[in-house]
Amino acid sequence: MPTTVSAEGLALVKRYEGFRAEALTLADGRVIVGYGHLQAVAPRAPLCEVEAEALLKQDLAAIEAAIASRVLAPLTQAQFDALASFVFSIGVDAFVKSDVLRRLNAGEPIAAACAMDAWRKSRVNGEPQVLDALVRRRSAERAMFLMLDAPVAAASAYVRAEIDHAASILGASKVAAMSQPASAPQTADEETRKLAEILARDPSTALALQPPPAPEPVEDEPLVLANVVQKPVNTPHDITGLALFGIAGAGLFAAGLVGLNQGKNIVFLLLTAPGAVMLIAAGWQLLRDRLNLRWPDGMARS
């Protein structure tokens, strides 16, 4: 497994960092000079390319060590060089937390290469924007990472390529060139229009991307028991019960009279009084239901 950047990897970093002989002061007070080298103060004289390359190799030493210690999967020289350029661009801390490293260590190098494309934004006037320079750099790094000694042949008639709508939608975001004037930013309406054009080409994709419908609000309604049938008061069941109640009262009253004829006064008193009450109550209930009589207001109903 390689541990240092090759000449091809060094050339890749130099091409996309660009050479700067004169120092440029940044907002935080530091200066950038050579091939993306940062230092506290500006050099006394402009740098030559040899000096700038020496500074670049010093900067790459920490990146080489980070790749060697963090990446657990075996790497080819091309993969190591592509990662070095990628880590130089995003920083070691971001690389440690990135999906690129996670995919690599999971044994998914193709997915790791594709994950590089997510790192294509930078802040322009304080707003994160997709930069064409980063899009091109990620493309070059991915191509180097996927480079093989012998290309993998796949006949187009057999492996027919199809559009990846997710990639199309991803490409619909704002793209700001480094030379684009700050006075002409791409508006949100233009971005929405481009996204709508992409989705219009494939209605099924547009349908799949629609958010699930929100559940309709349920209004609080009074509880209604639909299948409750109000039972009339004088149904056959009620009449039968009242009749039996009255017959029982009549029986007790008759038994009391028989006891009286036999001289059993105590039996007469014990049976006649309850029987009379039961008979009168049953008769009154039947009469009230038939005539639809109501108890007077204020009188408690037993």
MOLIN-V435005 format. One record per residue. N is the residue number from 1. PSI is psi in radians with two decimals (none if undefined). BURIAL is # if it has 24 or more other ideal C-beta (glycine too) atoms within 12 Angstrom, else .. D_CENTER is the distance of its C-alpha to the mean C-alpha in Angstrom with 1 decimal. Layout:
# MOLIN-V435005
n=<N:N>
psi=<PSI:PSI>
burial=<BURIAL:BURIAL>
d_center=<D_CENTER:D_CENTER>
This chain:
# MOLIN-V435005
n=<1:2:3:4:5:6:7:8:9:10:11:12:13:14:15:16:17:18:19:20:21:22:23:24:25:26:27:28:29:30:31:32:33:34:35:36:37:38:39:40:41:42:43:44:45:46:47:48:49:50:51:52:53:54:55:56:57:58:59:60:61:62:63:64:65:66:67:68:69:70:71:72:73:74:75:76:77:78:79:80:81:82:83:84:85:86:87:88:89:90:91:92:93:94:95:96:97:98:99:100:101:102:103:104:105:106:107:108:109:110:111:112:113:114:115:116:117:118:119:120:121:122:123:124:125:126:127:128:129:130:131:132:133:134:135:136:137:138:139:140:141:142:143:144:145:146:147:148:149:150:151:152:153:154:155:156:157:158:159:160:161:162:163:164:165:166:167:168:169:170:171:172:173:174:175:176:177:178:179:180:181:182:183:184:185:186:187:188:189:190:191:192:193:194:195:196:197:198:199:200:201:202:203:204:205:206:207:208:209:210:211:212:213:214:215:216:217:218:219:220:221:222:223:224:225:226:227:228:229:230:231:232:233:234:235:236:237:238:239:240:241:242:243:244:245:246:247:248:249:250:251:252:253:254:255:256:257:258:259:260:261:262:263:264:265:266:267:268:269:270:271:272:273:274:275:276:277:278:279:280:281:282:283:284:285:286:287:288:289:290:291:292:293:294:295:296:297:298:299:300:301:302>
psi=<2.26:2.68:-0.10:2.76:2.38:3.12:-0.64:-0.73:-0.67:-0.71:-0.63:-0.80:-0.76:-0.68:-0.70:-0.28:-0.61:2.61:2.36:1.90:-0.69:2.46:2.52:2.15:2.27:3.04:-0.51:0.09:-0.32:2.95:2.63:2.34:2.78:-2.37:1.23:0.41:2.32:2.41:2.93:-0.74:2.76:2.53:2.74:-0.50:2.74:2.55:2.60:2.95:-0.56:-0.77:-0.68:-0.66:-0.62:-0.72:-0.64:-0.72:-0.60:-0.74:-0.63:-0.33:-0.76:-0.60:-0.72:-0.71:-0.66:-0.73:-0.78:-0.58:-0.47:-0.59:2.13:-0.36:2.64:2.49:2.53:2.98:-0.69:-0.71:-0.71:-0.76:-0.75:-0.71:-0.66:-0.76:-0.71:-0.80:-0.62:-0.60:-0.74:-0.32:2.66:-0.75:-0.74:-0.64:-0.69:-0.57:0.01:2.79:-0.40:-0.87:-0.71:-0.75:-0.67:-0.86:-0.29:0.03:0.52:1.30:-0.60:-0.77:-0.60:-0.72:-0.72:-0.53:-0.31:-0.53:-0.34:-0.36:1.30:0.19:2.64:2.92:2.23:2.01:0.66:-0.05:2.28:2.22:2.67:2.19:2.37:-0.58:-0.68:-0.61:-0.77:-0.67:-0.76:-0.65:-0.73:-0.71:-0.71:-0.72:-0.73:-0.68:-0.66:0.02:2.32:2.73:-0.68:2.17:2.62:2.04:2.39:1.89:2.30:-0.53:-0.42:-0.74:1.43:2.15:2.53:2.74:2.44:1.78:-0.53:-0.71:-0.61:-0.74:-0.67:-0.66:-0.13:-0.11:2.95:2.35:2.06:2.08:2.68:-0.50:0.02:2.27:2.52:-0.31:-0.11:1.04:2.69:2.22:2.86:-0.54:-0.69:-0.71:-0.74:-0.67:-0.74:-0.71:-0.69:-0.65:-0.70:-0.77:-0.50:-0.37:-0.35:1.63:-0.54:-0.64:-0.71:-0.69:-0.67:-0.49:-0.15:2.42:2.65:2.50:2.45:2.46:2.42:2.42:2.39:2.03:2.52:2.05:2.61:2.51:2.17:2.17:1.75:-0.56:0.47:2.13:2.16:2.19:2.21:2.73:-0.86:1.22:2.92:-0.61:-0.72:-0.73:-0.68:-0.73:-0.74:-0.65:-0.77:-0.69:-0.74:-0.69:-0.70:-0.72:-0.69:-0.63:-0.76:-0.71:-0.71:-0.68:-0.62:-0.67:-0.66:-0.71:-0.61:-0.72:-0.50:0.08:0.29:1.51:-0.62:-0.73:-0.69:-0.80:-0.68:-0.51:-0.60:-0.78:-0.89:-0.69:-0.71:-0.70:-0.78:-0.72:-0.77:-0.73:-0.74:-0.71:-0.76:-0.71:-0.77:-0.74:-0.71:-0.74:-0.64:-0.71:0.02:0.81:2.62:2.63:2.49:2.57:2.43:-0.18:2.21:2.44:2.25:none>
burial=<.:.:.:.:#:#:.:#:#:#:.:#:#:#:.:#:#:.:#:#:.:.:#:.:.:.:.:.:.:.:.:#:#:#:#:#:#:#:.:.:.:.:.:.:.:.:#:.:.:.:.:#:#:.:#:#:#:.:#:#:.:.:#:#:.:#:#:.:.:#:#:.:#:.:#:.:#:#:#:#:#:#:#:#:#:#:#:#:#:#:.:#:.:.:#:.:.:#:#:#:#:.:#:#:.:.:.:.:#:.:.:#:#:#:#:#:#:#:#:#:#:#:.:#:.:.:.:.:#:#:#:.:#:#:#:.:#:#:#:#:#:#:.:#:#:.:#:.:.:.:.:.:.:.:.:.:.:.:.:.:.:.:.:.:.:.:.:.:#:.:.:#:#:#:#:#:.:.:.:.:.:.:.:.:.:.:.:.:.:.:.:.:.:.:#:.:.:#:.:.:.:.:.:.:.:.:.:.:.:.:.:.:.:.:.:.:.:.:.:.:.:.:.:.:.:.:.:.:.:.:.:.:.:.:.:.:.:.:.:.:.:#:.:.:#:#:.:.:#:#:.:#:#:.:#:#:.:.:.:.:.:.:.:.:.:.:.:#:.:.:#:#:.:.:#:#:.:#:#:.:.:#:.:.:#:.:.:.:.:.:.:.:.:.:.:.:.:.:.:.:.:.>
d_center=<40.0:40.7:40.5:41.6:40.7:43.1:45.0:42.5:39.6:41.6:42.4:38.7:37.9:41.0:40.2:36.8:37.8:41.0:44.3:45.3:48.8:48.7:46.3:43.6:42.8:39.1:37.8:37.8:41.4:41.2:42.5:41.4:44.1:44.8:41.8:39.1:40.9:40.3:43.1:44.3:47.3:48.5:51.1:54.6:55.0:52.7:51.4:52.5:50.2:51.7:50.9:47.4:46.8:48.0:45.6:42.7:43.7:43.7:40.1:39.1:40.7:37.9:35.3:37.3:37.4:33.6:33.0:35.7:34.4:30.6:30.5:31.5:31.7:34.9:35.1:37.5:39.3:37.3:34.0:35.3:36.5:33.3:31.3:34.0:33.5:29.7:30.0:32.7:30.4:27.3:29.1:29.4:26.9:24.1:25.2:25.0:21.3:20.5:19.1:22.6:24.3:21.8:22.3:26.0:26.4:24.5:27.2:25.1:27.2:26.1:22.4:23.6:25.6:22.8:20.6:23.4:22.5:19.5:22.2:23.8:23.2:25.7:26.6:29.1:30.6:27.8:25.0:22.9:24.0:24.2:27.8:29.9:31.7:28.7:27.6:31.1:31.3:28.2:29.6:32.9:31.5:29.4:32.6:34.7:32.3:32.4:36.1:38.3:42.0:42.1:39.6:37.9:39.3:37.3:39.2:37.3:38.8:37.2:33.9:33.1:30.3:27.6:25.4:21.9:20.0:17.1:19.9:21.4:18.5:18.2:21.9:21.7:20.8:23.7:26.4:29.0:32.2:34.0:36.9:35.0:36.5:34.3:35.7:34.0:30.2:28.1:26.7:23.3:25.1:26.3:23.0:21.6:24.7:24.4:20.9:22.2:25.1:23.1:21.1:24.4:25.8:23.6:22.5:20.7:18.3:17.9:17.2:14.6:12.7:13.0:10.2:11.0:14.0:13.8:16.1:19.6:21.0:23.6:26.8:29.0:31.9:35.1:35.4:37.7:39.5:40.4:42.6:44.9:48.5:50.9:53.9:57.3:59.5:62.5:61.0:63.3:61.7:62.5:66.0:66.7:65.6:67.8:70.7:70.4:70.2:73.3:75.2:74.5:75.9:78.9:79.5:79.6:81.9:84.2:84.3:85.3:88.1:89.3:89.4:91.4:94.0:94.3:94.8:91.5:90.6:87.7:86.0:86.6:84.9:81.9:81.2:82.5:80.5:77.0:77.9:78.9:75.7:73.5:75.6:75.5:71.7:71.0:73.4:71.9:68.3:69.4:71.3:68.5:66.0:68.4:69.5:65.9:67.4:65.2:65.9:67.1:64.6:64.6:66.0:63.9:63.3:63.9>
